[in-house]
Amino acid sequence: MKKILVVEDDLILNKTLCYNLRNSGYQVNSANTAGAAVKEAGAAHFDLVVLDVNLPDGSGFDLCRRIKAANPAPAVIFLTARDMEEDMLSGFELGADDYVTKPFPISVLQKKIEILLQKNSHRTTDEIYDDGVLYINFSETSATLSGIPITFTATEYRILRLMTANSGIVLTRQVLLEKLWDVNENFVDEHALTSAISRIRSKLEKSGGQYIKTVYGMGYMWIGGLKK
C-alpha cells in the first residue's frame, strides 16, 4: 500500500484530503505544521508528500528541502494559494514534482497523485527497497531503519541487493559467492560471506524483526522484517 503524508494547516482541507485519499486505497498520515511533518517524515518513509507552501511555523519550501535531504525518493506536490511563476520555479528547483493552486477539485489532485506514484514505482523498483521500516537506496548507497541512518559496506550492499531482489527465494551460499565476485575480481570467500551476513543481521534485526532466514543445509532467504 502506498504511503502519503499530507501537510496542510487548514484543518478542514487536511481532513478532506486524508478522507478521500484513504478511500482511494492509500495509507495516509497527516500534519498541520512543519514541526509535526518533520517528525512524521523521520518516523516512516512515504511514497508521496502533499505539501502546503504556507505553514504556521515555517515555509513549505524549507520543509521540502529538509525532507528531500533526508530521503530524495518521495514525490512532492505543492499546494498553494499563489500561482506566481517564481514560486512554482522555486518548488521545482527543490525537487517538487507538481504544483496545485487552491482552490482545486479533489479529483484532479487524486489523478496527479495516481500518475506520480505510478511513475515513481516504475523508476525506483530496482534501485530502492522500502518496507515502511527499512529503506535502502542502492543507487545512492544510503539506508535508514525506522528513520535512523545505518551504514553498510560495499559488499553488504551487494548482498542486500541480491537478497531483496529475490525475496522469499532461498539463495544458496554457492550462488551468493558466484554473484558477489565483481568485475574487478574482488574475491568473497565463505568466511567473508558469513561475516557479512552476520553484520547485516546485527544492524537490521536489533529492533525485533527478522530480515534474513538461515535455511540450514541450503543458504539464506530474505523474509523482509517478519516478527521473531
C-alpha positions as CSV (number, residue, x, y, z in Angstrom):
1,M,0.0,0.0,0.0
2,K,1.4,3.4,-1.0
3,K,2.0,5.8,1.9
4,I,1.2,9.5,1.6
5,L,1.9,12.4,4.0
6,V,-0.5,15.3,3.9
7,V,1.0,18.6,5.3
8,E,-1.7,21.2,5.4
9,D,-2.6,23.7,8.1
10,D,-6.2,24.2,7.0
11,L,-7.8,21.5,9.2
12,I,-10.9,21.1,7.1
13,L,-8.9,20.7,3.9
14,N,-6.4,18.4,5.7
15,K,-9.2,16.1,6.8
16,T,-10.9,16.2,3.5
17,L,-7.8,15.2,1.6
18,C,-7.0,12.4,4.1
19,Y,-10.5,11.1,3.9
20,N,-10.6,11.0,0.1
21,L,-7.0,9.5,-0.2
22,R,-7.8,6.8,2.3
23,N,-10.9,5.9,0.4
24,S,-8.7,5.6,-2.7
25,G,-6.7,2.9,-1.0
26,Y,-3.7,4.8,0.3
27,Q,-2.2,4.8,3.7
28,V,-2.3,8.4,4.9
29,N,-0.6,10.3,7.7
30,S,-1.2,14.0,8.3
31,A,0.4,17.0,9.9
32,N,-0.6,20.7,10.1
33,T,2.7,22.2,11.0
34,A,6.3,21.9,9.6
35,G,7.4,20.6,13.0
36,A,4.9,17.8,13.0
37,A,5.7,17.0,9.4
38,V,9.4,16.6,10.2
39,K,8.5,14.1,12.9
40,E,6.3,12.1,10.6
41,A,8.8,12.1,7.8
42,G,11.5,11.0,10.3
43,A,9.4,8.1,11.7
44,A,8.5,6.5,8.3
45,H,9.2,6.6,4.6
46,F,6.5,8.0,2.4
47,D,5.9,7.5,-1.3
48,L,4.5,11.0,-1.8
49,V,4.1,14.2,0.2
50,V,1.3,16.7,-0.4
51,L,2.8,19.9,1.0
52,D,1.3,23.3,1.6
53,V,3.6,26.2,0.8
54,N,2.5,28.4,3.7
55,L,2.6,26.7,7.1
56,P,2.2,28.5,10.5
57,D,5.7,27.6,11.7
58,G,7.7,27.8,8.5
59,S,7.9,27.6,4.7
60,G,6.8,24.6,2.8
61,F,9.8,25.2,0.6
62,D,12.2,24.9,3.6
63,L,10.3,21.8,4.7
64,C,10.6,20.2,1.2
65,R,14.4,20.8,1.3
66,R,14.6,19.1,4.7
67,I,12.5,16.1,3.6
68,K,14.5,15.7,0.3
69,A,17.8,16.0,2.1
70,A,16.8,13.1,4.4
71,N,15.2,11.0,1.6
72,P,15.1,12.1,-2.0
73,A,12.7,9.3,-3.1
74,P,9.2,10.7,-2.2
75,A,7.3,12.6,-4.9
76,V,6.2,16.0,-3.7
77,I,3.1,18.0,-4.8
78,F,2.9,21.6,-3.5
79,L,-0.4,23.2,-2.6
80,T,-0.6,26.9,-2.6
81,A,-3.0,29.8,-2.8
82,R,-0.5,31.6,-5.1
83,D,0.2,30.9,-8.7
84,M,3.2,33.1,-9.1
85,E,5.8,31.8,-11.5
86,E,8.7,32.4,-9.2
87,D,7.0,30.2,-6.5
88,M,6.5,27.4,-9.0
89,L,10.1,27.6,-10.1
90,S,11.3,27.6,-6.5
91,G,9.3,24.4,-5.8
92,F,10.5,22.6,-8.9
93,E,14.1,23.5,-8.1
94,L,13.7,21.9,-4.7
95,G,12.7,18.7,-6.4
96,A,8.9,19.1,-6.4
97,D,7.0,17.0,-9.0
98,D,3.9,19.1,-9.4
99,Y,2.2,22.3,-8.2
100,V,-1.6,22.7,-7.5
101,T,-3.2,26.1,-6.9
102,K,-6.0,26.5,-4.4
103,P,-8.9,26.0,-4.8
104,F,-8.8,22.8,-6.7
105,P,-11.0,19.8,-7.4
106,I,-10.0,16.8,-5.2
107,S,-10.4,14.6,-8.2
108,V,-7.7,16.5,-10.1
109,L,-5.3,16.1,-7.2
110,Q,-6.1,12.4,-6.9
111,K,-5.3,11.9,-10.6
112,K,-2.0,13.7,-10.2
113,I,-1.1,11.6,-7.2
114,E,-2.0,8.4,-9.1
115,I,0.1,9.3,-12.1
116,L,3.1,10.3,-10.0
117,L,3.0,7.2,-7.9
118,Q,2.9,5.0,-11.0
119,K,5.8,6.9,-12.5
120,N,7.9,6.6,-9.3
121,S,7.1,2.9,-8.9
122,H,8.5,2.1,-12.4
123,R,11.5,4.3,-11.8
124,T,12.6,3.1,-8.4
125,T,11.8,-0.7,-8.5
126,D,15.4,-1.8,-9.0
127,E,17.1,0.9,-7.0
128,I,15.1,1.2,-3.8
129,Y,13.9,-1.2,-1.2
130,D,11.3,0.2,1.2
131,D,9.1,-1.9,3.5
132,G,8.0,1.0,5.7
133,V,10.7,0.4,8.3
134,L,13.8,-0.4,6.3
135,Y,14.7,1.9,3.4
136,I,17.6,1.2,1.1
137,N,18.6,3.4,-1.8
138,F,21.1,1.2,-3.8
139,S,22.0,3.8,-6.3
140,E,23.0,6.3,-3.6
141,T,24.2,3.6,-1.1
142,S,22.2,5.0,1.7
143,A,19.9,3.3,4.2
144,T,17.7,4.0,7.2
145,L,15.9,1.8,9.7
146,S,12.9,3.4,11.4
147,G,14.2,6.7,10.1
148,I,17.7,6.3,11.6
149,P,20.6,6.2,9.2
150,I,22.6,2.9,9.1
151,T,25.8,2.2,7.3
152,F,26.7,-0.8,5.1
153,T,29.9,-1.7,3.4
154,A,30.0,-2.2,-0.4
155,T,29.9,-6.0,0.0
156,E,26.9,-5.7,2.4
157,Y,25.1,-3.5,-0.1
158,R,25.7,-6.1,-2.8
159,I,24.4,-8.9,-0.6
160,L,21.3,-6.8,0.3
161,R,20.6,-6.1,-3.3
162,L,20.8,-9.7,-4.3
163,M,18.6,-10.8,-1.4
164,T,15.9,-8.1,-1.6
165,A,15.6,-8.7,-5.4
166,N,15.0,-12.4,-4.6
167,S,12.7,-12.1,-1.6
168,G,11.2,-15.4,-0.5
169,I,13.7,-17.4,-2.5
170,V,16.4,-19.5,-1.0
171,L,19.8,-18.3,-2.2
172,T,22.5,-21.0,-1.7
173,R,25.9,-20.0,-0.5
174,Q,27.4,-21.0,-3.8
175,V,25.0,-18.7,-5.7
176,L,25.8,-15.8,-3.4
177,L,29.5,-16.4,-3.7
178,E,29.3,-16.5,-7.5
179,K,27.2,-13.4,-7.8
180,L,29.4,-11.5,-5.4
181,W,32.5,-12.0,-7.5
182,D,32.6,-8.5,-9.0
183,V,34.0,-7.2,-12.3
184,N,37.3,-6.4,-10.6
185,E,37.5,-10.0,-9.3
186,N,37.4,-9.0,-5.7
187,F,37.0,-12.4,-4.1
188,V,34.5,-13.1,-1.4
189,D,35.1,-16.4,0.3
190,E,32.9,-18.5,2.6
191,H,34.2,-16.8,5.8
192,A,33.7,-13.3,4.4
193,L,30.2,-14.1,3.3
194,T,29.3,-15.5,6.7
195,S,30.8,-12.5,8.4
196,A,29.0,-10.0,6.1
197,I,25.6,-11.6,6.7
198,S,26.2,-11.7,10.4
199,R,26.9,-7.9,10.3
200,I,23.8,-7.2,8.2
201,R,21.7,-9.1,10.7
202,S,23.2,-7.2,13.7
203,K,22.3,-3.9,12.1
204,L,18.8,-4.8,10.9
205,E,17.4,-7.2,13.5
206,K,18.2,-5.4,16.7
207,S,14.6,-3.9,16.7
208,G,13.0,-7.3,16.8
209,G,12.2,-8.0,13.2
210,Q,13.9,-10.8,11.2
211,Y,15.1,-10.0,7.8
212,I,17.3,-12.9,6.8
213,K,16.4,-16.5,7.5
214,T,19.0,-19.3,7.5
215,V,17.8,-22.3,5.6
216,Y,20.1,-25.0,7.1
217,G,21.9,-27.1,4.6
218,M,21.0,-24.7,1.8
219,G,21.6,-21.0,2.3
220,Y,19.7,-17.8,3.1
221,M,16.3,-16.3,2.4
222,W,15.2,-12.7,2.6
223,I,11.9,-12.6,4.6
224,G,11.6,-8.8,5.0
225,G,11.3,-7.9,8.7
226,L,8.9,-10.6,10.0
227,K,8.5,-10.6,13.7
228,K,10.6,-13.1,15.5
